[in-house]
Amino acid sequence: MKTKDDYYGIYEELIGFVPPKIQNRIRAGLELDPEILDMVENIRTKAMYPDSMDTKTAQMILFGILLSHVAPAAEFHGRAAKRAGASKKELHDVCALAFLFRGLPAFNTGAELINKIFDEDEK
């Protein structure tokens, strides 16, 4: 049977840590239904790493989709895109795309997240 460390690795590689909601999903899944947890994680991994594009591109797309929903998880995909090589300018361009469909809330959230993510390098 898999352990939490078996599931945590892919998140740590992609984002640099395991977000709290993911930690809770893994904890509950291991306790209550390890089979469905494994199914969910396998589907997530397959979708997260499409054969047709690199990780940076996939993460930038996810960042934009989540910004258009003004979803907190946009931060994690922005971090993953940066770790995969996305520049501040590339992420800002994604914010501009999200602006087209969600408006200033998406652009403001995106700018806030970009500054947060890149400011950490300066500290």
C-alpha positions in Angstrom: 0.0 0.0 0.0 1.2 3.5 -0.8 2.1 6.0 1.9 1.7 9.8 1.9 5.3 10.2 0.9 4.5 8.2 -2.3 1.9 10.9 -3.2 3.8 13.9 -1.8 6.8 13.6 -4.1 5.1 14.7 -7.3 3.8 17.9 -5.6 7.1 18.7 -4.0 8.8 18.3 -7.4 6.3 20.5 -9.2 5.5 23.2 -6.6 8.2 22.8 -4.0 5.8 21.7 -1.3 2.4 20.0 -0.7 -0.5 22.5 -0.4 -2.7 22.0 2.7 -5.8 21.0 0.7 -3.8 18.3 -1.1 -2.3 17.1 2.3 -5.9 16.7 3.6 -7.1 14.9 0.4 -4.2 12.4 0.7 -4.7 11.9 4.4 -8.4 11.3 4.1 -7.9 9.1 1.1 -5.3 6.9 2.7 -7.6 6.5 5.8 -10.9 6.1 4.1 -10.5 4.9 0.5 -6.9 4.3 -0.7 -8.2 2.8 -4.0 -10.0 6.0 -5.0 -7.1 8.1 -3.9 -4.8 6.2 -6.1 -7.3 6.5 -9.0 -7.7 10.3 -8.5 -3.9 10.8 -8.3 -3.2 8.8 -11.4 -5.8 10.7 -13.4 -4.5 14.0 -12.1 -0.9 13.1 -13.0 -1.9 12.0 -16.5 -3.8 15.2 -17.1 -1.1 17.4 -15.4 1.6 16.2 -17.7 0.1 15.9 -21.2 2.3 14.3 -23.9 1.7 17.2 -26.3 3.3 20.0 -24.2 6.0 20.7 -21.7 5.4 21.2 -18.0 6.0 25.0 -18.2 3.3 25.4 -20.9 0.8 23.2 -19.1 1.4 25.1 -15.8 1.0 28.4 -17.5 -2.3 27.3 -19.0 -3.5 26.1 -15.6 -2.4 29.3 -14.0 -4.6 31.2 -16.6 -7.6 28.9 -16.1 -7.5 29.3 -12.4 -7.0 33.1 -12.6 -10.1 33.3 -14.8 -11.9 31.7 -11.8 -10.1 33.9 -9.4 -9.2 30.6 -7.6 -6.6 30.5 -4.8 -4.9 27.5 -6.4 -3.7 29.8 -9.2 -0.8 30.5 -6.9 0.4 26.9 -6.9 0.3 26.7 -10.7 2.1 30.0 -11.0 4.8 28.6 -8.7 5.0 25.4 -10.7 5.2 27.4 -14.0 8.1 29.4 -12.5 9.9 26.3 -11.3 9.5 24.9 -14.9 11.1 28.0 -16.4 8.3 30.6 -16.9 9.4 34.2 -16.6 7.7 37.0 -14.8 6.7 38.5 -18.2 5.3 35.2 -19.4 3.1 34.9 -16.3 2.0 38.5 -16.7 1.0 37.8 -20.3 -1.1 34.9 -19.0 -2.8 37.4 -16.6 -3.6 39.6 -19.6 -5.3 36.6 -21.3 -7.3 35.9 -18.2 -8.3 39.6 -18.1 -10.0 39.1 -21.4 -12.5 36.7 -19.9 -12.6 37.6 -16.2 -11.6 41.3 -16.1 -9.7 43.2 -13.4 -10.2 40.7 -10.6 -8.2 38.1 -12.5 -5.5 40.6 -13.6 -5.2 42.0 -10.0 -5.0 38.5 -8.5 -2.4 37.5 -11.1 -0.2 40.5 -10.5 -0.4 40.0 -6.7 0.6 36.3 -7.1 3.4 37.1 -9.5 4.9 39.7 -7.2 4.5 37.3 -4.2 6.2 34.4 -6.1 9.1 36.5 -7.5 9.6 38.6 -4.5 10.5 35.5 -2.5 13.7 35.2 -4.6 14.8 38.6 -3.4 14.5 37.8 0.3 
